[in-house]
Amino acid sequence: MYKFIRNTHLLIGLFAFLFLLMYGVSAVQMAHNKWFGSKPAVSESELALTPRVPDARVVARELMDRHGIRGELAQVRKAGPGFSFRIVRPGTVYEISYTAETGAAKVKTNVANLMGMLNRIHHIGGLWHEFTLTNVWAVFVALISVALIVLSLTGIYLWFKIHTERIIGVILLVLSLGYSLTLIVLIRTAY
């Protein structure tokens, strides 16, 4: 049993490592944004689409099918004789202004660098997105969350089985618990 739990602990740690590293790097980027030149590359274009379309979803589908724009429809707003909306995927945001009378669509494309993309991935929540790769990422995040719980439980079991390291284990466990609870309290009371 000990060998099985030890191997499980090791494999889960190796599996979770890259995801945790990505979250750590993106957290540093969010805390110290000036260290990373994360201004997106911006380009603008104008496209001719089908005129007099009353629905943003239909316009977004035409952009996706005919012009290769991919992502999730967001922030639809009525704007004069047409509407504006965004098509978003991690690292790329398309801001579209559509004029219904003429069918003209102004497309502003913001493409983030790697750090900007990691920042956006860090903020993804939920499992039900229109963009499939975002859903795949969300499933991996859920798996990693469960894996971290299993990792901590197997770690405590393994630590408890090695009698010579119990004292240092208790010290480290108390310090990490105290540190975590202190941060939680400070974050909750800061505002």
Buried (B, 14 or more C-beta within 10 A) or exposed (E): EEEEBBEBBEEBBEBBEEBEEEBEBBEEBBEEEEEBEBEBEEEEEEBEBEEEBEEBEEBBEBBBEEEEBBBBBEEBEEEEEBBBBBBBBBBBBBBBBBBBEEBBBBBBBBBBBEBBBBBBBBEBEEEEBBBEEBBEBBEEBEEBEEBBEBBEEBBEBBBEEEEEEEEEBEEEEEEEEEEEEEEEEEEEEEE
